[in-house]
Amino acid sequence: MKSREIAETAVFCALSVVILFIASVLPFNKLFIAAISAFLLELYRKRNGIKLTITVYTITALLAFLLIPQKSFALLYLTVFGGYVLLRNLIWFKSRIISKGLLILSMNGMITGLYFVGDIMLEGTFDIIFQRPMWQIIIMFFVLQLAIFLYDYALTLAIGMLEKYLRKMGI
């Protein structure tokens, strides 16, 4: 690794951990602020490639579990935010439909896994969801799919705008 890559890795890891810490402390917009950490990881991937991005992801996840008081944000980074960015860049086929389909399936798998981990850790707290009528569960499922699509679109749009701005600035 070059010294520039080492320094940039440290800066992006520190920024991601600070953002996750702020998200765990603030009383509002917690998920939006935590999602910025995924934005930083995607920006790092655009600048340095996937191999170094895996390093940043691993270091940030470890530091988040060690330093953040609410471990749920570290778990969200590990699965939904950082995990999504890695999956988004590792699942790549010529067919965009197959790539997006596999990405949606893997995200649904991660969210389902988080649900079951949360249900085990909090002992039946989520039973309220399955006491609802089936049509409400189906609507929640489709809203979740829409949220995944919108998150992917927003991430792509924001990274494109920032990349254009950084190129214009010469960075």
C-alpha beads as a LAMMPS data file, in Angstrom:
LAMMPS data file: protein, C-alpha beads

171 atoms
170 bonds

1 atom types
1 bond types

-500.0 500.0 xlo xhi
-500.0 500.0 ylo yhi
-500.0 500.0 zlo zhi

Masses

1 110.0

Atoms # bond

1 1 1 0.000 0.000 0.000
2 1 1 1.134 3.487 -0.765
3 1 1 1.267 6.111 1.945
4 1 1 -1.609 8.004 0.296
5 1 1 -3.777 4.881 0.430
6 1 1 -2.917 4.247 4.082
7 1 1 -3.738 7.822 5.048
8 1 1 -6.960 7.837 3.049
9 1 1 -7.976 4.499 4.578
10 1 1 -7.454 5.886 8.071
11 1 1 -9.407 9.055 7.302
12 1 1 -12.376 7.185 5.818
13 1 1 -12.429 4.684 8.703
14 1 1 -12.319 7.472 11.267
15 1 1 -15.041 9.470 9.501
16 1 1 -17.291 6.418 9.258
17 1 1 -16.880 5.563 12.939
18 1 1 -17.516 9.176 13.970
19 1 1 -20.660 9.291 11.818
20 1 1 -21.913 6.032 13.329
21 1 1 -21.163 7.370 16.806
22 1 1 -23.066 10.587 16.088
23 1 1 -25.987 8.556 14.742
24 1 1 -26.094 6.492 17.929
25 1 1 -26.070 9.573 20.170
26 1 1 -28.441 11.948 18.368
27 1 1 -32.153 11.621 19.154
28 1 1 -33.308 12.209 15.550
29 1 1 -32.574 10.972 11.997
30 1 1 -30.501 8.077 13.276
31 1 1 -30.823 5.864 10.200
32 1 1 -30.247 8.698 7.749
33 1 1 -27.055 9.740 9.496
34 1 1 -25.869 6.132 9.771
35 1 1 -26.500 5.673 6.035
36 1 1 -23.879 8.359 5.349
37 1 1 -21.277 5.786 6.412
38 1 1 -22.311 3.668 3.410
39 1 1 -21.990 6.744 1.231
40 1 1 -18.397 7.190 2.463
41 1 1 -17.605 3.537 1.790
42 1 1 -18.931 3.794 -1.775
43 1 1 -16.918 6.978 -2.333
44 1 1 -13.811 5.187 -1.101
45 1 1 -14.504 2.299 -3.482
46 1 1 -14.764 4.704 -6.417
47 1 1 -11.406 6.208 -5.509
48 1 1 -9.390 3.127 -4.518
49 1 1 -11.019 -0.092 -5.721
50 1 1 -12.749 -3.009 -4.075
51 1 1 -9.756 -4.632 -2.337
52 1 1 -8.999 -1.602 -0.195
53 1 1 -12.726 -1.046 0.340
54 1 1 -12.957 -4.455 2.012
55 1 1 -10.153 -3.317 4.327
56 1 1 -11.987 -0.087 5.201
57 1 1 -15.222 -2.020 5.741
58 1 1 -13.556 -4.525 8.080
59 1 1 -11.666 -1.913 10.105
60 1 1 -14.733 0.320 10.422
61 1 1 -16.920 -2.593 11.511
62 1 1 -14.398 -3.655 14.172
63 1 1 -13.944 -0.119 15.461
64 1 1 -17.707 0.404 15.487
65 1 1 -18.225 -2.677 17.655
66 1 1 -15.457 -1.521 20.001
67 1 1 -16.238 2.203 20.275
68 1 1 -19.935 2.829 19.638
69 1 1 -22.162 2.606 22.715
70 1 1 -25.196 1.241 20.844
71 1 1 -23.993 -1.942 19.176
72 1 1 -27.099 -2.002 16.989
73 1 1 -25.543 0.703 14.786
74 1 1 -22.389 -1.369 14.405
75 1 1 -24.556 -4.331 13.434
76 1 1 -26.485 -2.182 10.947
77 1 1 -23.211 -1.006 9.417
78 1 1 -21.941 -4.561 9.222
79 1 1 -25.046 -5.821 7.432
80 1 1 -27.270 -3.167 5.883
81 1 1 -25.100 -0.122 5.208
82 1 1 -21.546 -1.357 4.660
83 1 1 -22.636 -4.844 3.650
84 1 1 -24.929 -3.402 1.007
85 1 1 -22.111 -1.383 -0.565
86 1 1 -19.852 -4.432 -0.690
87 1 1 -22.561 -6.639 -2.148
88 1 1 -23.462 -3.950 -4.641
89 1 1 -19.921 -3.960 -5.962
90 1 1 -19.206 -7.687 -5.685
91 1 1 -22.416 -8.818 -7.425
92 1 1 -21.828 -7.702 -10.963
93 1 1 -23.171 -9.383 -14.081
94 1 1 -23.540 -8.168 -17.634
95 1 1 -27.283 -8.217 -17.150
96 1 1 -28.278 -5.346 -14.888
97 1 1 -31.577 -7.076 -14.065
98 1 1 -29.793 -10.167 -12.716
99 1 1 -27.414 -7.992 -10.675
100 1 1 -30.233 -5.955 -9.133
101 1 1 -32.313 -9.092 -8.521
102 1 1 -29.471 -10.829 -6.677
103 1 1 -28.781 -7.653 -4.730
104 1 1 -32.425 -7.388 -3.666
105 1 1 -32.479 -11.073 -2.663
106 1 1 -29.313 -10.743 -0.608
107 1 1 -30.586 -7.586 1.100
108 1 1 -33.839 -9.322 1.954
109 1 1 -31.791 -12.189 3.379
110 1 1 -29.723 -9.800 5.507
111 1 1 -32.796 -7.973 6.786
112 1 1 -34.522 -11.275 7.560
113 1 1 -31.409 -12.413 9.421
114 1 1 -31.407 -9.173 11.411
115 1 1 -35.061 -9.742 12.229
116 1 1 -34.374 -13.218 13.604
117 1 1 -31.292 -12.080 15.541
118 1 1 -33.333 -9.227 17.029
119 1 1 -36.182 -11.593 17.838
120 1 1 -33.834 -13.963 19.654
121 1 1 -32.019 -11.184 21.526
122 1 1 -35.193 -9.328 22.495
123 1 1 -37.270 -12.480 23.113
124 1 1 -40.454 -12.174 21.118
125 1 1 -40.576 -8.418 20.697
126 1 1 -41.316 -8.772 16.999
127 1 1 -44.279 -11.131 17.498
128 1 1 -46.470 -8.051 17.055
129 1 1 -45.586 -8.061 13.355
130 1 1 -46.951 -11.574 12.809
131 1 1 -50.137 -10.827 14.743
132 1 1 -51.115 -8.382 11.998
133 1 1 -53.319 -9.413 9.066
134 1 1 -51.467 -10.975 6.125
135 1 1 -52.244 -8.068 3.779
136 1 1 -50.367 -5.664 6.104
137 1 1 -47.322 -7.952 6.135
138 1 1 -47.381 -8.082 2.330
139 1 1 -47.605 -4.280 2.126
140 1 1 -44.653 -3.967 4.545
141 1 1 -42.681 -6.349 2.322
142 1 1 -43.323 -4.251 -0.791
143 1 1 -42.507 -1.042 1.070
144 1 1 -39.208 -2.633 2.084
145 1 1 -38.479 -3.465 -1.587
146 1 1 -39.242 0.114 -2.553
147 1 1 -36.949 1.383 0.206
148 1 1 -34.093 -0.808 -1.083
149 1 1 -34.587 0.511 -4.645
150 1 1 -34.715 4.123 -3.461
151 1 1 -31.638 3.641 -1.277
152 1 1 -29.708 2.205 -4.222
153 1 1 -30.833 5.032 -6.504
154 1 1 -29.986 7.720 -3.931
155 1 1 -26.559 6.186 -3.335
156 1 1 -25.826 6.073 -7.061
157 1 1 -27.056 9.625 -7.614
158 1 1 -25.167 11.104 -4.648
159 1 1 -21.904 9.374 -5.538
160 1 1 -22.187 10.534 -9.155
161 1 1 -22.746 14.137 -8.101
162 1 1 -19.902 14.083 -5.592
163 1 1 -17.545 12.418 -8.033
164 1 1 -18.320 15.074 -10.650
165 1 1 -17.736 17.818 -8.056
166 1 1 -14.421 16.301 -6.926
167 1 1 -13.241 15.966 -10.536
168 1 1 -14.178 19.608 -11.138
169 1 1 -12.180 20.611 -8.053
170 1 1 -9.202 18.518 -9.206
171 1 1 -9.245 16.137 -6.256

Bonds

1 1 1 2
2 1 2 3
3 1 3 4
4 1 4 5
5 1 5 6
6 1 6 7
7 1 7 8
8 1 8 9
9 1 9 10
10 1 10 11
11 1 11 12
12 1 12 13
13 1 13 14
14 1 14 15
15 1 15 16
16 1 16 17
17 1 17 18
18 1 18 19
19 1 19 20
20 1 20 21
21 1 21 22
22 1 22 23
23 1 23 24
24 1 24 25
25 1 25 26
26 1 26 27
27 1 27 28
28 1 28 29
29 1 29 30
30 1 30 31
31 1 31 32
32 1 32 33
33 1 33 34
34 1 34 35
35 1 35 36
36 1 36 37
37 1 37 38
38 1 38 39
39 1 39 40
40 1 40 41
41 1 41 42
42 1 42 43
43 1 43 44
44 1 44 45
45 1 45 46
46 1 46 47
47 1 47 48
48 1 48 49
49 1 49 50
50 1 50 51
51 1 51 52
52 1 52 53
53 1 53 54
54 1 54 55
55 1 55 56
56 1 56 57
57 1 57 58
58 1 58 59
59 1 59 60
60 1 60 61
61 1 61 62
62 1 62 63
63 1 63 64
64 1 64 65
65 1 65 66
66 1 66 67
67 1 67 68
68 1 68 69
69 1 69 70
70 1 70 71
71 1 71 72
72 1 72 73
73 1 73 74
74 1 74 75
75 1 75 76
76 1 76 77
77 1 77 78
78 1 78 79
79 1 79 80
80 1 80 81
81 1 81 82
82 1 82 83
83 1 83 84
84 1 84 85
85 1 85 86
86 1 86 87
87 1 87 88
88 1 88 89
89 1 89 90
90 1 90 91
91 1 91 92
92 1 92 93
93 1 93 94
94 1 94 95
95 1 95 96
96 1 96 97
97 1 97 98
98 1 98 99
99 1 99 100
100 1 100 101
101 1 101 102
102 1 102 103
103 1 103 104
104 1 104 105
105 1 105 106
106 1 106 107
107 1 107 108
108 1 108 109
109 1 109 110
110 1 110 111
111 1 111 112
112 1 112 113
113 1 113 114
114 1 114 115
115 1 115 116
116 1 116 117
117 1 117 118
118 1 118 119
119 1 119 120
120 1 120 121
121 1 121 122
122 1 122 123
123 1 123 124
124 1 124 125
125 1 125 126
126 1 126 127
127 1 127 128
128 1 128 129
129 1 129 130
130 1 130 131
131 1 131 132
132 1 132 133
133 1 133 134
134 1 134 135
135 1 135 136
136 1 136 137
137 1 137 138
138 1 138 139
139 1 139 140
140 1 140 141
141 1 141 142
142 1 142 143
143 1 143 144
144 1 144 145
145 1 145 146
146 1 146 147
147 1 147 148
148 1 148 149
149 1 149 150
150 1 150 151
151 1 151 152
152 1 152 153
153 1 153 154
154 1 154 155
155 1 155 156
156 1 156 157
157 1 157 158
158 1 158 159
159 1 159 160
160 1 160 161
161 1 161 162
162 1 162 163
163 1 163 164
164 1 164 165
165 1 165 166
166 1 166 167
167 1 167 168
168 1 168 169
169 1 169 170
170 1 170 171
